[in-house]
Amino acid sequence: MHPVTAAPSDLRTPPRVVLPLLTPSQRAALEALIPCVLEGAPRGADVAAGSRADFVARCDARLEGLPPHRRAQLGLALDVLAGRIAVALATGVPRRFASLTLAQQRRCFGRWLDSPLAPLRSASHSVRRLMLAVHYAQPEVAEAVGYAGPLQSRTPRVPWEGPLPAAEPGSPPVVEPVARGPVVLPTVIAPDPLPRGVVPAVAMRDDLHSTADVVVIGTGAGGAVTAARLAEAGFRVVVLESGAYRSRADFNEREAELTEQLYADGALRTTDDASVALVQGNTVGGSTTVNWMIMLRTPDFVLEQWAAESGVYGMTPRDMSAVFDRIEREVHASAVPEDAHSANNRILLDGARALGWKVSTAQINATGCVRCGFCGVGCRHDAKQSTLLTFVPRALAAGAMVYADTHVDRIERIERDTGSGTPPLKRVHATVRDPRSGRPARALTIDAPIVVVAGGAIGTPALLQRSGLGGGGVGRWLRLHPTTAIWGRYDREIVTSTGIPLSTMCDEHLRWRGTDFGFWIETPPMHPSFTAAAMPGFGRGHHELMSSFNQLGVLIGLTRDGAERQRSSGAVRTNRRGETSITYALTAEDQRRVRASLSASARLHFAAGAREVGTMHSTPIVVRSAADVARLEQGSVGPNRIGLFSAHVNGTCRMGTDPATSGATPDGERHGVRGLYIADGSLLPTALGVNPQETIMAVATVLAERMAIRHAGMLSL
């Protein structure tokens, strides 16, 4: 087998050669699965007769972004599926999968996906998703299902593509019709020079030891806001980011390539049992660089719950109103004009209005949006006002330094706390990775009295635990807003890959049955590789769904989890080898809400004109009438019984007054460690019931300004 030349991790560096990661027997297992899993799918060049090894090589290379122990788990899944025992459990006959006829393989693989044995379900679903994502990433396969591809290389094909009408800042939404016609977009954008203060790995020739007033770890909604506020207050700030620095020249609108580069674990992060896909950014700007731009304020009842149950102060609805106003100004948030919604968002708007349900047009943080549909892989047009374009540049302008490609290994306390005005020094140990080889390049250590951890709700507790600073509530109370989708097939074009991905929200059921815990419904963007991995089934049944790519509308139901308030649904733990474990299971109450979101989403589809609607169960439940939507709630929502994902990973170091059940004080300081703060979604005491971007920015603002006041004496030293 030949090595694979991987796409460059940064356009400023040359491509790398990736050596095989799977064993020969595991690659043979993948090759044996191709006729069954990809049966009926459009042929790609790498699965044509005699060239299956090329497809296997692509799958192998796709695993490079996973941590070694996760790659080993995927390899073990292939070993299991290739062996006689797994086949015997499904068919009663101890034979190898490769020796079965195609008909027998279909029956065997289908039984694995619905097996009563959780490990067998986990193994088969992991491999299925990998194979489908890799196959539909090929341009010729995507084109075969009707995918139009990047807007930069064509003119708009539907009315909801192309530039939004211009509006003056602060003016009412523009409602004039959007003109259709050619959009002049450059097909090649020259790389921007690195901003002054950004240090990529390739610039470090030697190990480096430095000092600062503040080290901020992470550049997402919490980290970048904190860095900017403290730098502008006069503190010497150094920011460390595990992902690479990328600008619009790098955002080439190639879905598969960019998801590998911009997401944590190469976009293959899941819970340990592979039952929930976790979608988190790993680049300068964090998840704000790849999210869908919606700006939603924390519901009042959530803020009130934080105050009553967790001891959070200074964040009442009245307190936060001015903070939200400020954040929205800083990221240029504005409402989407009524005539600018995509067809998928019109399903939600029109369906909810027909049913008399609450629905709203959202604000998005964008200026000069061209509605290209590629928000999830970085904005080529510098329209999305992520922290990459807002708070990171502000921090740099105020004198901060940003080290990209830098993995923080641990935090060491190097001074005793004497109780003096300045917190004791801490040493941050980091490894700068060379993006050309993927290997560690240089060691970076920085001493500072204040360290702010903003690595997200997986990275933050893992770092604290590796540093011997865990315990209590650290790593517990993982909240995910568990999300599943309902697809609807229409007799008109929906084209979910185009337009503003998320410009509407239905919160009719947010306070479900009189409780503070319910669900809400939104719309996702759907590009071929992601769609193929998310859609249920395999073989000809899966292909039949994918062949309707442009006629499928998709709604997602997001559940506010944690209805059983005293129960931790999930955890993040690290072992002695530094390997991170992520566990999560829906409670009985949360399962009820996920089920309810299925039938509610289906009702919206039928109200908007769908002719059939289906779930993401292993064997999808399909109904063709609004009278039958209750059937959708009858399927299991247990692990790997239905497709679940989360882009809202929160809660693992939550604020609170009790160190046994929280990770930080209501000021964001780690219990018992003066000068060590947390500033990301892991701080949130509960799930929100809305997308968290604006909440995290607002909470970070409040806490950063408290830090600046509390430690102002350092500036005069």
NUDOMI-793068 format. One record per residue: residue in one letter; x, y, z of N, C-alpha, C in turn. Coordinates in steps of 0.05 Angstrom, whole numbers, plus 5000, padded with zeros to 4 digits. Layout:
% residues N
AXYZXYZXYZ
...
% end
This chain:
% residues 717
M501749765000500050005000501750255000
H501050444984502650694982501850895004
P503751055012503151265031501251465017
V499751615033497851805023498952085028
T498752255008499552535012497152685023
A497352775048495152915061495053205052
A492653315054492353605049493953755069
P495153985062496654135081494954235104
S496054225128494554325151494454625152
D496154755136496055045134497255105106
L496055275091496955325064499755455063
R500755535086503455645087505555425089
T504655175091506554955095506054745073
P508054585066507754385045506154155055
P505053985036503553745044505353555059
R504153375074505553175089505052905078
V506852725082506352445075505452295099
V503152165097501952025120502351725115
L503751595134504151305132501751155142
P501250915134498950765143498750745173
L496350765183495850745212494650485219
L493050365201491750115206493549885199
T493149655212494649415205493749295179
P495349125166494348995141491748855144
S491348715167488748575171486448765174
Q486948995186484749195189484149325162
R486149375146485649475119484149275102
A484849015105483348805091480448795100
A479948845126477148845136475649075123
L476849305121475449535108474849465079
E476749355065476349285037474049085034
A473848895052471648695051468948825055
L468749045069466249175075465249345052
I466949415034466149605012463749514997
P463649264986461249194970458649214984
C458649165010456149175026455449465034
V457249605046456649875057456150075035
L457650055013457450244991455850144967
E454349924971452749814949450750034939
G450750074913448850264901449850544901
A451850614917452750894918454150964892
P454151214885455651304861458551214862
R459551124840462351034839464251264841
G466151234859468351424860470751294846
A472651454839475051344825476451144842
D476251164869477850984886476350734894
V473850684884472550424889471850294862
A472950394841472550264815473949994817
A473249824798474249554797477249554800
G478249404819481149374822482549594837
S481049794847482450014861481350064889
R480249854901479149894928481349974948
A483749894943485949964961486250264964
D485650414943485850704945483750814965
F481350704964479250784983480150715011
V481150485015482150405042484350595051
A486050675033488250865040487051125049
R484951215036483651465044482351445072
C481151215077479951175104482151175125
D484351045118486651025137487651315143
A488051465122489151735126487151915141
R484551855138482552015152482751995182
L484051785192484251735220486551885233
E488052025217490452155228489852355250
G487652495248486952695268486152585294
L485652325296484752215322487152165340
P486752195366488852115385489451825382
P491851735389492651455385490751255397
H489751305421487951105434485251095419
R484451315407481951305391482351155365
R484751185353485351035329485350735336
A486550665359486650385367483850275370
Q481950435380479250345384477950285357
L478450455337477350415311478550165298
G481150135302482449885292481349635304
L480749645330479549425344476749365333
A475249575327472649535315472849385289
L474849445272475249305247476049015252
D477748965272478548695279476048535287
V474348655303471948515312470148445288
L469648635271467748585249468848385228
A471448365227472648185207472747895217
G472347865244472647595255470247425254
R470547175260468346975259466247015280
I467147105304465247125326463047325320
A463847555309461747765303459847665283
V460747525262458947415242457147195255
A458247035272456646825285454446945303
L455047165316453047295333450747405316
A451347475291449247585274447747375257
T449247165250448046965231447846685242
G449346635264449346365275451446185263
V452946295243455046135229457746275233
P459646135244462346255249464046275224
R463546475208465046515183466046805183
R468046845166469047125163467247275145
F467047535150465247705134465947695105
A468547685098469347695070468447445055
S467847225069467146985056464146965050
L462547155060459647145057458847245029
T456547155019455447274995454547555001
L454047714981453147994985450547995000
A448647814994446147805008446547745038
Q448347565043448947495071450347725085
Q452047865071453348095083451348305091
R449348355074447248555080445848485106
R445048235108443648145132445348175157
C447848085154449748095176450248375186
F450948555167451548835175449148965187
G446748925175444349045186443848945215
R444348695220443948595247446048705267
W448448755257450448885274449449155283
L448449315264447549585270445349595291
D443749385292441549375312442049155333
S444449075336445148855355444348925383
P443448735399442948775428445548815443
L447848755430450448785443451549065437
A451749235457452649515453455349535439
P457349375446459949395433459849335403
L458049155395457849085366456449315352
R454449435364453149675352455249895349
S456749945370458750155369460750115347
A461749865344463749805324462649845296
S460349745291459249755264458450045256
H457350195274456650475268459150635264
S461250595279463750745276464850705248
V465050455240466150385213464350485191
R461750455194459850545174460150845169
R460151005190460451295187463051375174
L465151245182467751305169467751255139
M466751025131466750955103464951135086
L462651205096460851375081461851655079
A463051755101464152025100466352045080
V468151855080470451855061469451825032
H467551655028466651605000465351854989
Y463451975003462052204993463652464994
A466052455005467852685004469052714976
Q468952514959470152534933468352704915
P469552894900468053084884466152944864
E467052724851465352594831462952464844
V463252364869461052234883459052454891
A460052674903458352884911456753004887
E458153034865456853144842454652954832
A454952694835453052504825450352514840
V450352624865447852644879446652924877
G447853094860446753364854448053584870
Y450253534883451553744899452753954881
A452154204886453054424868455954504874
G456954454898459654524905459954814912
P462454904916462955174925461755394908
L460655594921459455814906461555984892
Q464055974902466156134890466656064861
S465955824853466555744825464155734807
R461955854816459455854800457756094807
T455556124792453656334799451456204816
P449856364831447756244847445756094831
R444955864841442955694827440255704840
V440055824864437455844878437256134889
P434856224895434556504903435856574930
W436356364947437356424974440456414975
E441756414952444656444951445356724941
G447756814948448757064938448657274960
P449857514955450157714976447457814987
L447457865013445157985025444958285017
P442558395015442358685010443858835031
A445059055023446659215042444759375061
A445559405085444059565104445959725121
E445059965129446760125147446660005175
P448860015190448859905218446660035234
G445159865248442959955265440360005250
S440259975224437760015210436059775211
P433459795205431659565205432559365184
P431659115186432358915166431559005138
V433158945119432559015091430758795080
V428658875067426758665057426458675026
E428058845013427758844984428558574972
P427358494950428058234938431058224932
V432257984935435057954928435257894898
A436858054885437258014856438757754851
R437957604831439357364822441157434799
G443357304797445157344775448057284784
P449957334767452657264773453657404799
V455157264814456457374838459457364833
V460757594834463657594828465157534854
L466157294855467657204878470357104868
P472557184881475157094872475456794876
T476456664856476956374858479556314873
V481356504873483856474887484356724904
I484756674930485256894948488156864958
A489757074955492457054964492557034994
P494456875005494656845034495157115047
D493657165068494157415084496757375100
P498257585103500557555121499657505150
L501157355165500457305193500357575208
P498257615223498157865239500557885258
R501358125263503558165282502658065310
G504257895321503557775347502757485346
V502157385322501457105319503956945313
V504556745328506956585325506256305317
P506656225291506155955283508455775291
A508055515291510055325299512555355282
V512255405256514555415239516455645245
A515455835261517156065268518956005293
M518455785307519955725331522255535324
R524655635328527055485321528255345346
D527655445369528755335394526555325415
D527155175436525355175459525255455470
L523055525483522755805492521555805520
H522655965537521556025564520956315565
S518556385575517756665575516056715600
T515356965603513657045626511357225615
A509257245631506957415624505457475650
D503657665648501757715670499557495669
V498657435645496457255641497057065618
V496556805622496556615600493656525595
V492756555571490056465564490356225545
I488956005552489255765536486655725521
G486755785495484355755478483556025466
T482456025442481656265428478856265418
G477156105431474356095423472756315436
A470156265440468356475450469056575477
G470256405494471056485521473956585521
G475756435510478556505511479256765497
A478356805473478957045458477757295471
V475357275480474057495494475657575519
T476457375535477957425559480657555552
A482057445532484657555524484357845516
A482357905500482058185491481458375514
R479558295531478858465554481258515572
L482858315578485058345597487358495583
A487858445558489958595544489258885542
E486758945536485959225534485959355562
A485859195583485959315610488859355619
G490859285602493659335607495259095616
F494158855617495658625625497258515602
R499658405608501258275587500157995584
V499057945561497557695556498857525534
V499157275540500057075520497856875517
V497156815492494956635485496056385472
L495256155480496155905469493755765456
E494055675431491855555416492855295403
S491455075408492354815397492054795367
G490154945356489754935327491555135312
A491455115286493155285270491755555265
Y493255755258492156015250491455995220
R488956045213488156045185486556295180
S486756385155485256615146483556535122
R482156725110480256665089481556525065
A484156565061485456435039485556125043
D485456045068485555755074482755635072
F480655795074477955695075476955655046
N477755435034477355395005474655264998
E472855235018470155125014470254825005
R472354685011472454395006471754265032
E469354155033468154055058469953855073
A470653645060472053425073474853515083
E476253645066478953735073478953925097
L477054105098477054305119475954195145
T474054005144473053895169475353755183
E477053615169479353485181481253685194
Q481553925182483454115191482454295214
L479854345214478754555231477354445256
Y476954185258475354075280477053895298
A476253885323477653715342477553425333
D479853295337480153015329479552975299
G480153175283479553145254476653105248
A474853215265471953185262470952905267
L472552735280471752465286471352425316
R471252645331470952615361468152505367
T468052315385465552205395465852135424
T463652065437463751935463465151665460
D465951545483467451295482465951085466
D463351075469461750855456460850945428
A461851165418461151265391458251335387
S456751365409453851415407453151705402
V454951885409454552175405456952295391
A456552415367458752555354458952835366
L461452915372461953175385463353355366
V462053575359463053755338464154005352
Q466854025352468254255365470454355347
G470854615346472954725330475654685342
N477754675326480554665335482154825316
T482055085319483455275302483355545317
V484955735308484656005320481856105315
G480556175337477656245336475956025346
G477055785350475555565361473055515346
S470955435361468455375348467055615335
T467855855343466656095330467456115301
T469655985293470555995266468855805248
V467655605260466255405244463255375251
N462255545269459455505277457655635256
W455055625261453055715242451955995247
M453356145264453056435268450756525284
I448956355293446556455307447356575334
M446156805341446656935366444056935382
L444056795404441656765421442456825450
R440756995463441357065491440456835510
T441756815533440956625553438156685562
P436456485562433656525572433756625601
D431856805608431756915635431456695656
F429856495650429356285671431856125676
V433656115657436255975661438056135680
L438256395674439856565691438856565720
E436256565723435056555749435656295763
Q435656075748436355815760439255815769
W441055935754443855945762444156085789
A442756305792442956465817441856305840
A439556175836438156035858439555775866
E440655635846441655365852444755345854
S446155535841449055515839450555745853
G449055945862450356165875451656365856
V450956355831452056545811450856815817
Y452557025818451657295824452357485802
G450957705801451557905781450857825752
M449257615749448557525722445557485720
T444057655733441157645731440357745703
P437857695694437057795668437458095665
R436958245687437358535686440358595683
D442058455698444958505696446058445668
M445058235656446158135631445158275606
S442958425609441758555586443758735572
A445158905587447059085575449458945564
V450258715577452558555568451858435540
F449458325538448658215512448558425491
D447558665498447458885478450358945468
R452158945487454959015480456158795462
I455758545469456858325453455758335425
E453158385422451958385396453058615379
R453658835391454859055376457658975367
E459158855385461958795379462358585358
V460358405355460558205334458658265310
H457558505310455858595288453458415283
A452158335304449758165301447458315291
S445958195272443558325261441658115251
A439158185249437057995241437257935211
V436657695204436657615176434057715163
P434157855140431757955127429757725120
E427257785121425157585117425457445090
D426357575070426457455044429157315038
A430957305058433657205054434056925065
H431956805076432256535088432556325066
S434056115072434255885055431555735055
A431355545035428855385034428655205059
N430955115070430854955094429855115118
N430655365120429755535142426755615137
R425955625112423155685107421355455116
I422355205116420854985126420155035155
L422055125171421655175199419755415203
L420355635189418655875192415755825184
D415455715159412755685149411255465163
G412655245170411355025184410455115212
A412155255226411355345253409055545252
R409155725233406955925231404355785224
A404455585207402055435200400855285224
L402555195242401755055266401055245289
G401655505286401255695308403355675330
W405655575323407855545343409655785343
K410955825366412956045368415355995349
V416056185334418356165316419456445312
S422056465309423256725306425456725285
T425856955273428157005256430457075274
A432756955268435056975286436857215278
Q438457295297440757465292443157295286
I444757385267447357245261449557445262
N451957355270454257535271455757535245
A454757695226455857705200455557985188
T457458065171457258305155458058235127
G456558325107457258265079456857965072
C454957835085454557555080453757505051
V454957295038454357225011452656965010
R451856865033450056635035451156395019
C453656335023454856125007454255845018
G453555825044452855575057455155425069
F457555545069459955405079460855505107
C459055605123459755715149461255505166
G460555255163461655045180464554975174
V465655085153468455035147470055295143
G469355495159470755755157469655935136
C469656195141468556385122470656495103
R470456415078472356515057471956815052
H469756925060469057195052469457395075
D470457305097470857475121468257605129
A466057465124463457575132462757495161
K463257245168462657155195464457295215
Q463257425234464757575254465557405278
S467057195272467957015293470157155309
T471057025331473257145346475757175330
L476057015309478357035290478557315279
L476157445274476157705262475457935281
T474657865306473858075324475658075349
F475357895367476857915393479757835391
V480457645374483357585371484857825360
P483957955339485358205330485458425351
R483358445367483358645388485458585409
A485758325416487758245436490558305424
L490958245399493558295386494158595385
A492158755379492559045377493259155405
A492359025426493059115453495558995464
G497058855446499758755454499958465461
A497758315459497858025465499457875444
M500557645452501857465434500157215432
V499957095408498356855404500256645392
Y500556425405502056195395500155985385
A500255935359498455735346499855465346
D498455255339499554985337500754895364
T499654985386500954955412499154795431
H499954555438498454385456499454425485
V497754495503498454525531498454255545
D500654175556500953915568499953915597
R500854125612500054135641500654415651
I499554465675499954715690501254635716
E503454765723504954695747504854935766
R504254885791504455095811507355115821
I508655335816511555345823512155535846
E510055665857510255825881508155745901
R508755765926506755725946504955975948
D502455925955500656155958501056265986
T502156505987502656636013500356826021
G498456846003496157016008496757306002
S498957365988499557645981497757735959
G497957985951496158095931496257965905
T498657895896499057765870498857465873
P497257325856497057035859499856905854
P500256675865502856535861503356465832
L505856455825506556385798505856095791
K505056065766504455805754506055785729
R506855535722508355495697506655325678
V506255435655504755295634506655145616
H506454885615508254725598506754655572
A507854725550506554685524508454565504
T507354435484508854325462507854445436
V509654565422508954685396509354475375
R507254415359507354205339507954315312
D509554185297510254265270508054165251
P506454335239504254245222505154095197
R507754125190508653985166509053685171
S509753615196510253335202508253225222
G506853405236504953315257506353235282
R509053255283510553175307511153415324
P511553375350512353595367514953725357
A514953995358517254135348518954255371
R517754425387519154555408517554555434
A519054595456517754625482517454915488
L515154985499514555265506513655265535
T514955415552514055445580513655745586
I511555805600510956085606510156095636
D511456275650510756325678508956565680
A506756535696504856755699503356715725
P502556925738500956895762498056835756
I497156905732494356855725494356675700
V492856455702492556275679489556245675
V488656275651485756245644485556015625
V484055805633483755565616481155595601
A481255585575478955615558479155415535
G479655165541480054955521477554805514
G475254895524472754755518472154545539
A469754445538468754275560469953995559
I471553925538473153685538475953755545
G477153945532479954015536480554135564
T478754295575479254425600479454225623
P477454055628477653855650479953665646
A480553585621482753405615485353535623
L485753795617488253925624488453955655
L486354025668486454045697487153775710
Q485953565700486553295711489453215706
R490453275681493253205676495153365694
S494253595703495853765720495553715750
G494053515757493553455785491753665798
L490053795782488354015792485453945788
G484853685786482053595783480753545809
G478853365809477353305833474853465835
G473153395855470653535859468953515834
G468053745824466253745801467653755774
V470353755774471853765749471453505733
G470453545708470053315690467253195692
R465753275712462953175715460953375703
W458453285703456253455694456453535665
L457453365648457653415619454753455608
R454353685595451753745582452253775553
L450553665536451053655507448753775490
H446553855501444253915484443953695463
P443553445471443553215452441653275429
T442653235406441253325381440853095362
T438453075351438052885330436453025308
A436352895285435153025261432752865252
I430953015239428652895224428852995195
W429052815176429152895148426352885136
G425853055117423353055102423953065073
R422452905057422852905028420753075015
Y421553254998419753454986419653414956
D417553524944417353524915418453774903
R420053914918421354164909424254164919
E425854334908428654354916428854494944
I430354364961430954494987433954574988
V435654404978438554454975439754565001
T439854385021440754465048443754545049
S445154505027447954585027448354885021
T446255025015446555305006445155495025
G445855745022444555955038445655975066
I444456155082445256185110444255925124
P445955785138445155525149442955545169
L443255735187441455745211440556035215
S438056085207437056365209434356375223
T433456145233430856135247431055945271
M429155975290429155795313426355775324
C425355535329422755485340423055395369
D422155555388422455475416419755435429
E417855345413415155285424415255085447
H417154905447417154685467419554715486
L420754955488423054985505422354935535
R419955015543419054965570416854745567
W417754505563416054285556414354195579
R411754185575409754085595410154225622
G410554485621410654645645413254635660
T415354505649417954485662419854685649
D422154725661424254895650426054735631
F425454485626427154315609425454205586
G426154285562424754195538426654165515
F425754245492427354235468426654455449
W428354515430427854715409428754605383
I427854725361428354615334429654825317
E431754725302433254905284433754755258
T435454875241436054765215439154745212
P440154535201443054505197443754535168
P446354605162447254575135447954285130
M447654185105448153905099449853895073
H452353835077454153785054454553485051
P455453385029455353095023456752915043
S459252975050460752805068459352785096
F458653015107457353025133454552885131
T453152945110450452825106450552525104
A452452425089452752135085453251995111
A455052115128455651985153453352005173
A451752215171449552255189447052095182
M446552065156444151925147444151635155
P441951515162441851245172442251045149
G442850795157442950575138445550545124
F445550375104447950315088446950195062
G448750155043448150025018445950165002
R444250014990442250134972440250314986
G439550235011437650405026438850685031
H441350685039442750945044442951105018
H443650964996443951104970441251224962
E439051084967436451194959435951464973
L436751484998436451745012438351955000
M440851874996442752064985442052154957
S440751994942440052064914437952294914
S436652334937434752564940436052794953
F438652824952440153024967438853294965
N438153384942437153664939434153694946
Q432853464950429953484957429553414986
L431653375001431353315030431553575046
G429653615063429753825083430453695110
V432053835126432853715152432453905175
L431053815195430653965220432053815242
I433253965261434453835284433053925310
G432653725327431553775353433753765374
L434053985389436054005410434754005437
T435553815454434353785480435953935501
R434654085518435954195542436253965562
D438553845563438953615580439453705609
G439353515627439653575656437053605670
A434853495659432253525672432253395700
E433853185703434253065730436653215742
R436053425756438053635762440453535778
Q439953335795442153245813443753015801
R443252955776444552735763446552825741
S448952725742450952785721450652585698
S450052685675449552515652452052415638
G454252565642456652485628459152595642
A461452495633463952575647466252565627
V468352725633470852735619473052655639
R474552445633476652355651479152295635
T481452335648483952255637485252035654
N486651855641488051645656490951715659
R492551525670495351585676496951635650
R496051525628497451575603496551835589
G494851975602493852225590491752195570
E490651955567488451905547485852005559
T484252135542481752245551479452065544
S477752025564475251865562472852045564
I470952015546468552175546466151985547
T464552005569462251835571459752005574
Y457551905564454952055565452751865560
A450551895575448151735571445751905578
L443751895561441252045566439851925590
T438952105608437252015630434451945619
A432851825635430151755627428552005619
E428852215635427452465630428352595604
D430952585599432052705575431252545550
Q431052275554430052105532427252185523
R425552245543422852325536422752575519
R424552765525424553015509425752965481
V427752795479428852735453426652615436
R425152425447423052295431420952505423
A420252685442418252885435419153065413
S421753115411422853285390422553165363
L422452895361422052755336419352815324
S417252775340414552805329414053105323
A415053285340414653575336416053655310
S418453565305419853635280418353525256
A417353285258415853165236413253325230
R411953425250409553585246410253835230
L412553955237413454195222413954125192
H415253895187415653815160413053785145
F411153645156408653605142407153865138
A407254045158405954305155407154465132
A409754415126411154555105411054415078
G409654185077409154055051410753805045
A412153685065413653435060411753215053
R412753025035411052795028411752555045
E414152545057414852335076416952445095
V417052325118418852415139420152175152
G422752195160424051965172426052045193
T426651845210428451895233431351805226
M433151845245435851755243436351495258
H434251335263434651075275436250895257
S437550695268439150505251437450405228
T434950325234432950275214430950495216
P431050695198429450935202426450875202
I425051015219422151005220421151225201
V419551135181418651325160415651335161
V414551575161411651615160410951805137
R408451775127407651935104405152105110
S404552145135402252295142402652415170
A401752665173401952795200400452635221
A398452475213396952325232398552095245
D400852035232402451805241405051885256
V405352145262407952225273408552115300
A406452035315406951915341408651655339
R408551525316410151285312413151345315
L413951585309416751655310417951645338
E416151665358417051665386417351375396
Q416651175381416650905391419350775389
G421150875372423850755370425550825394
S427550655398429450695420431250935414
V431951085435433851295433436351225450
G436750965455439050875469441550905453
P443950845465446450875451446650725425
N447250875403447550765376444950635366
R442750715377440150635365439150855347
I439951105353439151335337441551515335
G441851655312444051845309443752085327
L445752135343445852375361448452515356
F448352785358450852935357450553185375
S452753315380452653565396454853755387
A454054005382455954215378456054405402
H454654335423454454495447455454335471
V458054315473459254145493460054315517
N458654285539458754475562458754325589
G459354485610458654405637460554255654
T462954185645464654005660466454135681
C466254395684467654545705465754765715
R463354705720461254905723461755085748
M460755325745460855515768459055425790
G459855465814458255405838459755455863
T458255455885459555505911460455255925
D459655015916460354765929462554635912
P465054605923467254485908466654195901
A464954065916464353775910462753745885
T461253945877459453915854460054125832
S462054285836462754485815465754495812
G466654615790469454635784470654905790
A468955105792469955375795468055535812
T469055745824467355925840465556085821
P463656235832462056415815463656635801
D466256665809467956855794469656715773
G469156455769470656305749473356195758
E474056235783476656145793476455855803
R478355695795478455415804478455405834
H476655245846476655215875479355145886
G480355295904482855235918485355305903
V485255435880487655505865487455795857
R488555965873488256255868489756335842
G488456485825489656575800489256385777
L487956155781487355975759484355995753
Y483756095729480956145721480155965698
I477555945694476355805672474555995657
A474555985631472956185615472056055589
D470355855591469255735567466555595575
G465455445556462855315561462855125584
S465155025592465154835615464254975641
L464255245642463355395666460355395669
L458855345648455955385650454755195670
P453255295690452255115711450154915701
T448754985680446654815669446854835638
A445454645626444954675597443254925593
L443555055570442355315566439555315554
G439055135535436555145520436755335496
V439155435491439655585466442555535458
N443255605434446055585425447855755443
P450155655451451655785473453556015466
Q453956075440456056265433455756525448
E453456645447453156915459453356895489
T452256685501452456645530455356635539
I456956465525459756435533461256705531
M460756855509462057115506461257305528
A458757295536457757485556458757405584
V458757145591459857065616462857125618
A464257075596467157135596467657435600
T465957595589466257885592465857965622
V463757865634463357925662465657835680
L466557595675468657485692471357615687
A471957675661474457815655474658085668
E472458225668472458495680472758475710
R471658265722472158225751475058165756
M476257995739479157935742480758185740
A480158355720481758595716481658775741
I479358795753479058965777480458835801
R480158575804481358425826484358435826
H485458425802488358405800489658655789
A488258875790489259135779491859215792
G492359135818494859205831497259095818
M497058875802499358765788500458965768
L498759135757499659315736501559525746
S501559575772503259785783505859675793
L506159405792508659285802510959325783
% end
